[in-house]
Amino acid sequence: MEKIDLEYSSQAVPKTERNNFWKTLSVMLGFTFFSASMLAGGELGVGLSFSQFIIIVLAGNIALGMYTGALAYIAAKTGLSTHLLAKYAFGDKGSYLPSFLLGFTQVGWFGVGVAMFAVPVANAMGWNVYALIFIFGIAITISAIYGMKALVVLGFIAVPAIAILGSYSAFEATQALGGMEALWNYEPTETLTVAAALTICVGSFISGGTLTPDFARFAKSSRSAVVATVIAFFLGNSLMFLFGAVGAMSYGLPDISEVMFLQGLMIPAIIVLGLNIWTTNDNALYASGLGFANITRFSRKTFVVINGLVGTLLAMWMYNNFVGFLNVLGAAVPSIGAIIIADYFFVRRRKYGTFEKMVFKKVNWISIAAWAIGVVIAQIAPGITPLNALIGTAVVYIGFMYLIPTNKNEEDKGDLKCL
């Protein structure tokens, strides 16, 4: 008897298997509640006044919300993951490039995330850091095996706990600074330009945001997918930035767990840090499994286990040596999302053929070229690096698709053949 893939790794999610708005919001909020966003908020906190910080975070997360909201719309309309959507623009074999980049970066961040929990907790409690890494990494891997159902349950538990405990800690930090008046009058110790600040804000989660379709495809409607995603990236990510900024302004510490340790809130700190990283790492492992499943045709669960073990065993090495490389690699990721959005809305004009009936070209070299050029534009153009990547790649891809002659024949079942 053939096993049914309840995560729909290689097909569209049926309408009958979609989740309601609250389940979708729970998953997306859990995804955006990430310690790295608090660290980014801390960077902003030492370089901006509080009023400047609010403006930058609102502007940056509006941009993130628009980007991820567009991807969520496409995912809910088609029921397809990021990796299957990539086949329309990149081709069947061409989709291996985005799948590898996305899968590889998520395994890397999984390992870094496990160590981000284990190192401060082990130091605070006097525990063995390697034992804690192993236990925490294996626990997340086990939960990721159960896929979307586990993500929903975890989100319902983690999101309120992080929001309540984190808000209490931020309130205490504000009081330590001298209250709201002191917070509004805070003067930064360093200076950040608007472009640099927006680059930190948008760049903090644009790589992960490219994986939005992996989760939004389970939404019952495109409306609920877009609303849940925009709320998660606008509200959830802003909250993480706020926690990090207030901690940095009050104590010089951008990580709320360190702030809570300093405040004497030992157990709440471990709970917040653990749930914070667990929600994002669970999503990362789930998404990496989908990516490598697309390349190899092995099951998602197989790669969840493999990637979880690799990330756990190499966690400390990744934590000490890999973050800079992951940030560089992450700069290549937004261009993937830009091509998917441009292909769906501007080239195909929201007319994707049914996935099961499609006959995909092996590789669309136009997409590969546009992606490469977009990555270069992001690095050399002045301004906001991740937005340069999105806009530059989209313009190049649309221009190439209209200027370079392509065969737009329809395949025999009436669906557009991907060129």
C-alpha positions, 0 to 999 in steps of 0.5 A: 500500500502506497504511503500518503505524503500528508505534507504534500512535498511534491504536489499541491496541497488539496483544498480539503487539507487546508488550515484556518486563519488562526492555525496559519497565523500561529505557524507564521508567528512562530516562524518570525519569533527568532532570536537573530531578529532580537540581535538585529534589533539590538544593533539598531538600538545602539545606533538609533534614537527610539523614535528613529528605531520605530520608523525604521522598524515599521518601514522595514517590516512593511517591506518584508510584509509586502514581499512575504505577503506576495509569496503567501498569495501565490502559495495559497492560490497554487497550494505549492511550496517554494521549491515546486513554485520554482519549477515554473520560473527555473525549470524542473532541474533548474529548481535545484539551485533555489532548493539547494541554497534554501535547504543548505542555509536553513540547515546552517541556521538550524545548527546555529540556533541550537547552539544559540540556545545551548551556550548561554543556558549551559553557562548560566546553569553550569551544564555541559553545553554539548549534552544540551546541544544534543538533547535540544537538537534531537528534540527539535528534529523529532517535532519537525518529523511530524510536519505542519501539525507539530508547527501549529501546536508549537506555535499556539504554545510558544507565541503567547509565552514569548509575547507575555514573558518578553513584554514583561522583561521589556517593561522591566528594562524600560523601568530600569532605563528610567521609564517611557520618557527616558526611552523616548529621550534615549540618545544612541552611542553610535550612529547608523545611516537610514540605508544601513538601518533598513538593510539590517531590518529587512536583511534580518529575515528576508532569507527566511521570508523567501520560504513563506510558501512552504507554510502559507500553502496550507492556508484555506484562502489567499486572503487568510494567507496574506493577512496572517503572513503580513501580521506575522512579519509586521507584528511578530518581527517588530516585537522581536526587534523591540525586545532586542532594542530595549535590552540594548538601550537599557543594559547594552544587551540585545538578546532578551534571554541575557536581559532576563538572566540579568533581571534574575528571571532564570526560568522564564529566560530559558523558556523564552529562549528555548521556545523562541529558537524551537519555533524557528528551527522547527520551521527551518528543518521542515523547509530544508527537508522540502528543499532536498526532497525536491532535488533527490525525490527522497521523502521530506522526513528522511531529510528532516532526520538527516539535516537535524543530525548534521545540524546538531552534530556540527552546531558548535562549529557552525556557531563559531565559524559559519554565521558570516558565511550564512549571511553572505549566502543569504544575500543570494536568497532574496533574488529567488523570491523576486523571480518567483513573484515576477514570474507569477504576477508579471510574466505569467499574469497569475495564470499558472497551469495545474502543477500535476499537468505541467510539462516543465523545461529542464532548465530556464537559463534566463532565470539562472542569469537573472538570479546571478545578475540580481545577486551582483546588483545587490552587492554593488548598487548603493542603497538598501542591499536586500531591496536592491536584490529584489527590485534588480532581479525582478526587473532583469528577469521580466526584461529578459523574458520579454526581450529574449524569444521563447517558445510559448506553446501550450501542452496537450492538456491546456496548461501553459508549458513552462519555458 
